[in-house]
Amino acid sequence: MQKRYLESFPDANGYFGKFGGSFIPPELQEQMDMIAREYQRLSKSFDFINELKLIRKHYQGRPTPIHFARRLTERCEGAAIYLKREDLNHTGAHKLNHCMAEALLAKHLGKKKLIAETGAGQHGVALATAAAYFGMECEIHMGEVDIIKERPNVTRMRLLGAKVVPVGFGARTLKEAVDSAFGSYLQDPINSIYAIGSVVGPHPFPKMVRDFQSIVGFEAKEQFAEMTGGLPDHCVA
């Protein structure tokens, strides 16, 4: 019997086919290997899964609803369009799905500090929210250009107790913020964790973000079937 996609990818070395893996300084690889082992263990732990379910239900506001976009459907003249309302997730985006889970993982690993980069600020706000929830330190690296453009989100991060680190080299945007955040993480990988915000970066983060965000698809499948009696012809993200 063929394994399902989620069970088959990535492989033990973090590869999704020819892409993936872990290309980081040797001093960080030991930490990444430890995080991968612990995530593999915790992802099968009743206590971890149950705590995450309770957080999503009673703090995040999940499940988020599906909405039939009537006027957009009429305008498109043919396609019936439904929207999964991730904007109604606490903090206003899908980012909290993996940030709360990564912070919970960090708590189980005994970490004291969450570090991340942010561009538009949504990941920074979500991680600052998760850090405040668990009573952890939070450090968000952000390019000086983005700080000016996204000042409301910078204010939200600071109100939540996060330290926002302006990045002033290079283009002063997201790429440089990633470099700056990794540099900070290198200084103390034992007590901190770099909570990556996308399906990028070294293994196991692409796998973890994929798994934590899959809640959107699982909910949508069940909700759409309940609303329409079937499944959609196309899913777009």
Backbone torsions as a table, in degrees:
resi	resn	phi	psi	omega
1	MET	NA	130.6	-177.7
2	GLN	-73.3	136.6	178.6
3	LYS	-71.2	149.6	174.6
4	ARG	-69.0	159.6	-177.7
5	TYR	-55.1	-46.5	-176.3
6	LEU	-63.2	-25.4	178.9
7	GLU	-87.7	-20.4	-174.7
8	SER	-95.5	-28.4	-176.2
9	PHE	-126.5	141.1	-3.8
10	PRO	-76.9	172.5	175.6
11	ASP	-79.4	-174.0	-174.7
12	ALA	-61.9	-22.8	179.7
13	ASN	-98.3	6.8	175.5
14	GLY	86.1	20.7	-178.7
15	TYR	-98.6	131.2	171.3
16	PHE	-99.3	80.9	-170.8
17	GLY	75.3	-127.2	-178.2
18	LYS	-88.3	-6.4	179.8
19	PHE	-105.4	152.6	176.0
20	GLY	123.1	-151.3	180.0
21	GLY	89.5	-160.3	-176.4
22	SER	-147.8	112.5	-178.4
23	PHE	-121.6	84.7	-174.1
24	ILE	-139.1	166.4	178.1
25	PRO	-56.5	143.6	-177.8
26	PRO	-54.0	-34.2	-177.8
27	GLU	-67.1	-20.1	176.8
28	LEU	-93.3	-20.6	-174.9
29	GLN	-62.1	-37.1	178.5
30	GLU	-60.8	-41.4	177.9
31	GLN	-65.9	-42.7	-179.8
32	MET	-63.5	-39.2	177.4
33	ASP	-62.9	-40.0	178.7
34	MET	-66.1	-43.9	178.7
35	ILE	-61.4	-41.4	179.2
36	ALA	-61.9	-44.1	179.6
37	ARG	-63.8	-45.7	-177.0
38	GLU	-68.6	-37.6	177.7
39	TYR	-64.2	-41.9	178.9
40	GLN	-58.7	-39.8	179.4
41	ARG	-70.9	-49.2	-175.3
42	LEU	-68.1	-29.6	-179.2
43	SER	-65.3	-13.7	177.6
44	LYS	-110.6	5.8	-177.9
45	SER	-87.5	126.9	178.6
46	PHE	-59.3	-43.0	-177.4
47	ASP	-62.3	-44.5	179.7
48	PHE	-64.9	-48.0	-178.0
49	ILE	-63.5	-42.5	-178.5
50	ASN	-66.6	-41.5	178.6
51	GLU	-63.1	-40.9	178.7
52	LEU	-65.6	-39.4	177.5
53	LYS	-61.6	-42.4	179.9
54	LEU	-66.3	-39.9	177.2
55	ILE	-61.5	-45.2	-177.9
56	ARG	-65.2	-37.3	-178.2
57	LYS	-77.1	-46.6	-169.7
58	HIS	-98.7	-11.3	179.6
59	TYR	-119.9	-47.1	-178.6
60	GLN	-74.9	-31.2	-176.6
61	GLY	91.9	27.6	177.9
62	ARG	-89.7	150.1	5.9
63	PRO	-79.6	143.8	171.9
64	THR	-76.3	147.2	-174.9
65	PRO	-78.5	164.2	167.2
66	ILE	-103.4	137.2	-176.0
67	HIS	-121.3	130.5	174.3
68	PHE	-80.2	115.6	-177.2
69	ALA	-83.7	85.7	-171.4
70	ARG	-62.9	-50.0	-176.0
71	ARG	-69.5	-36.1	176.4
72	LEU	-66.2	-37.6	176.2
73	THR	-61.8	-44.2	179.5
74	GLU	-63.7	-38.8	-179.1
75	ARG	-67.8	-35.4	-178.3
76	CYS	-78.7	-14.1	173.6
77	GLU	52.2	63.8	176.0
78	GLY	150.2	-53.8	-178.3
79	ALA	-81.5	129.6	171.9
80	ALA	-87.1	117.0	-170.9
81	ILE	-108.1	127.0	176.6
82	TYR	-118.4	143.9	-178.1
83	LEU	-118.0	131.4	172.8
84	LYS	-86.5	115.8	-167.0
85	ARG	-84.9	69.3	177.8
86	GLU	-69.0	-15.7	175.8
87	ASP	-68.2	-16.9	177.2
88	LEU	-88.2	-4.8	171.4
89	ASN	-62.7	144.3	178.9
90	HIS	-53.9	133.8	-173.5
91	THR	84.1	-5.8	170.1
92	GLY	87.8	15.7	178.9
93	ALA	-158.1	172.6	179.2
94	HIS	-73.6	-12.5	-170.8
95	LYS	-58.3	-31.3	-176.0
96	LEU	-66.2	-21.1	179.9
97	ASN	-56.8	-45.7	179.5
98	HIS	-91.6	-26.6	-178.5
99	CYS	-66.7	-43.3	177.7
100	MET	-64.2	-38.8	-179.3
101	ALA	-69.7	-40.9	178.6
102	GLU	-66.9	-37.6	177.5
103	ALA	-66.8	-38.6	176.7
104	LEU	-63.8	-41.3	175.8
105	LEU	-60.6	-45.2	179.6
106	ALA	-59.9	-39.9	177.8
107	LYS	-61.6	-44.7	179.5
108	HIS	-66.3	-26.1	178.7
109	LEU	-86.4	-3.1	179.7
110	GLY	79.5	18.5	179.2
111	LYS	-76.0	153.1	-178.1
112	LYS	-112.2	-14.6	-171.3
113	LYS	-140.8	137.1	175.4
114	LEU	-105.9	132.1	179.5
115	ILE	-123.6	140.5	177.5
116	ALA	-158.6	167.6	169.9
117	GLU	-106.0	162.1	172.4
118	THR	-151.6	150.9	178.2
119	GLY	-108.1	-75.2	177.5
120	ALA	-74.3	-16.2	175.8
121	GLY	104.2	-11.1	-176.8
122	GLN	-66.8	-42.0	178.0
123	HIS	-65.9	-39.4	178.6
124	GLY	-62.0	-43.5	178.4
125	VAL	-64.0	-43.8	-178.7
126	ALA	-64.7	-42.4	-179.3
127	LEU	-70.5	-37.2	175.9
128	ALA	-62.3	-37.5	176.4
129	THR	-63.7	-45.5	179.2
130	ALA	-63.2	-41.8	179.2
131	ALA	-63.0	-42.0	178.8
132	ALA	-63.9	-39.3	179.9
133	TYR	-61.1	-43.0	-176.3
134	PHE	-93.6	-1.5	179.3
135	GLY	70.6	40.0	-178.6
136	MET	-112.2	158.6	172.2
137	GLU	-69.6	153.2	179.5
138	CYS	-143.9	132.6	-179.4
139	GLU	-130.2	117.7	-176.8
140	ILE	-114.2	122.5	178.6
141	HIS	-96.0	131.5	-173.6
142	MET	-146.1	133.4	178.9
143	GLY	-62.0	145.3	-178.3
144	GLU	-59.5	-34.9	177.2
145	VAL	-63.0	-44.4	-179.3
146	ASP	-69.5	-32.9	177.9
147	ILE	-60.2	-41.0	178.9
148	ILE	-68.1	-44.2	-176.4
149	LYS	-69.3	-34.7	-171.5
150	GLU	-116.6	42.2	-174.4
151	ARG	-56.9	-38.6	178.4
152	PRO	-57.9	-39.8	178.5
153	ASN	-70.8	-32.0	175.3
154	VAL	-63.6	-42.5	177.7
155	THR	-61.6	-42.4	179.5
156	ARG	-62.3	-43.6	179.2
157	MET	-59.3	-46.1	-178.4
158	ARG	-66.7	-38.3	177.2
159	LEU	-62.1	-31.5	179.3
160	LEU	-81.2	-2.3	175.1
161	GLY	98.8	4.7	-178.9
162	ALA	-80.1	149.9	172.1
163	LYS	-92.2	119.4	178.8
164	VAL	-96.3	120.1	-176.8
165	VAL	-101.7	111.1	178.1
166	PRO	-70.3	137.3	-179.8
167	VAL	-110.8	117.0	-171.2
168	GLY	-111.2	12.0	179.7
169	PHE	-106.5	163.9	179.1
170	GLY	62.1	-139.3	-180.0
171	ALA	-77.9	-6.8	177.0
172	ARG	61.1	36.6	177.9
173	THR	-128.4	-150.1	-168.3
174	LEU	-64.6	-43.1	-177.8
175	LYS	-57.1	-45.0	-180.0
176	GLU	-69.1	-31.9	177.2
177	ALA	-64.6	-37.5	176.7
178	VAL	-61.9	-47.3	180.0
179	ASP	-60.5	-42.3	-178.8
180	SER	-65.7	-42.6	-179.7
181	ALA	-65.1	-41.4	178.5
182	PHE	-64.3	-38.3	177.7
183	GLY	-61.7	-40.4	178.1
184	SER	-67.2	-40.8	179.0
185	TYR	-62.7	-36.8	179.3
186	LEU	-60.0	-27.7	-176.9
187	GLN	-69.7	-29.4	-179.3
188	ASP	-154.6	69.5	-178.8
189	PRO	-71.8	-13.1	-179.5
190	ILE	-72.5	-43.9	-174.7
191	ASN	-99.7	-5.4	-178.2
192	SER	-125.8	168.0	175.7
193	ILE	-140.3	138.9	177.3
194	TYR	-89.9	107.2	-175.8
195	ALA	-89.8	89.6	-176.6
196	ILE	-67.3	142.6	-170.9
197	GLY	-101.1	1.6	-178.7
198	SER	-140.2	176.9	178.2
199	VAL	-84.0	54.5	177.2
200	VAL	-132.9	176.6	178.8
201	GLY	92.1	-179.3	-176.1
202	PRO	-73.4	151.0	171.1
203	HIS	-56.3	134.3	17.7
204	PRO	-102.3	14.0	-172.1
205	PHE	-64.2	-42.5	176.0
206	PRO	-57.3	-40.0	178.3
207	LYS	-65.4	-44.8	-177.3
208	MET	-65.2	-46.9	-179.5
209	VAL	-63.0	-41.6	176.2
210	ARG	-57.4	-48.0	-178.0
211	ASP	-64.3	-45.1	-176.4
212	PHE	-69.0	-32.9	179.1
213	GLN	-81.0	-12.6	-178.6
214	SER	-64.0	-14.6	177.1
215	ILE	-57.6	-32.0	179.2
216	VAL	-61.8	-46.9	-179.2
217	GLY	-69.0	-40.5	179.9
218	PHE	-62.8	-44.2	177.7
219	GLU	-64.2	-46.5	-175.4
220	ALA	-61.2	-40.7	-179.8
221	LYS	-60.3	-46.2	-178.7
222	GLU	-68.6	-44.1	-177.5
223	GLN	-66.4	-42.9	-177.8
224	PHE	-65.0	-40.8	177.9
225	ALA	-62.8	-38.7	179.2
226	GLU	-66.7	-37.6	-177.2
227	MET	-76.2	-37.1	-169.4
228	THR	-119.2	-14.2	-177.3
229	GLY	84.4	4.4	-179.2
230	GLY	-153.0	-159.8	179.0
231	LEU	-118.5	155.3	-178.8
232	PRO	-69.1	155.1	175.7
233	ASP	-75.6	-32.5	-178.8
234	HIS	-141.5	143.6	172.3
235	CYS	-118.5	131.5	-178.2
236	VAL	-125.7	133.8	178.2
237	ALA	-126.4	NA	NA
